[in-house]
Amino acid sequence: MSFITVSHWEAKTWNKEDETKATEKYVPMIMSMGAKSVKMCKTDELNFMVITEWSNGQVAKEAADKIASIREQASEEFDNIMISSHAGETFASN
């Protein structure tokens, strides 16, 4: 089964241009670390999640330091904060 990371974020401001920038800049950066998929979804006006699927925990672990750097860069660029981060092996999938 795969390994999933989920981070929850809160932005001070957010608009379509920010969504475009996140899609065009940050999704490819995360994918280049070995991710199988990256999903960004808005959960409220100024809140969103980043859901990343990895082939296994080892790949995610190897990318962890670079992902931390990407998160820091995104936080500064968009003036947002990461509220929480969770990760784990999947036990069911469709």
N, C-alpha and C positions, 0 to 999 in steps of 0.2 A: 504494500500500500504506500501511498505518498505521504509527504509531510507538509503540513500547512502552517503558515504564519499569518496572523491577523493583527494589524495595528489600527488603533482608533485615534483619530485626530480631531482637534478643534482649531478652526481658523478665526482670525479676527475679521477678515473679509474674504469673500470667495465669489468668483464670477466665472463666466464661460471661458474667458481668456486664461484664467488659472487652470481650469479643467483641460483646456487644449495644451497648455504648457506641461502639465503633469503627464498627460497622455503621450505627448511627443518626446519629452525629455526623460522622464523618470521611469516609465514603463520599459523602454528599451534598455536603460541602465540596469534595472533589476533583472530583466531577461538575460542580459549578458553575463550575469553571475551564475547562470545555470538553472534559473526558474523555468518550470514547465508552463506556468501561466501567471498572470498578474491581473487582478480585478480591483478597480477602484470604484467604490459606490458611495454616493451621498446618502447619509442617514438622517440629516436634518439640514436646516438652512446653512449652518456653519460647521457641520460635523460630517466626517466621512471615514470610511474604512479602506484599508489596503489589504487585500487577501491574496497571498502568494502561495502557489503550489510548487513544491519541490519533488523530485523523484524519490528522495529518501532523506532521512535526518542527517546523514553524513554530508550530503551536498549542501543542505541548509547551514549546517555547522561551519563548513568551509567558507561559505559566503558571509557569515555573520558579521565579521569586522567591516567588510566593505558595505554591507547593508546598513550598519550603524552609521557609517560615514555618509551614505546617501540620505538617510533619515535626517541627519544633522544639517546637511546642505539644503534639503527641502524645507526644513523647519525655518531656517534663516531666510530662504528665498521667498517663501509664502507667508512668513510671520504667523506660523501656527505652532501648536504644541502637540506632542504625542501624549494622549491620555493614558493609554495602556497598550500592551503588546502581549500576545498569547501565541503559543506554538504547540504542535503535537502531531503524532502519527495518526493518520486516518484509520478508522476501524470499519467504516462502511462508506460506500461510494456507489454512485449510479452513473 
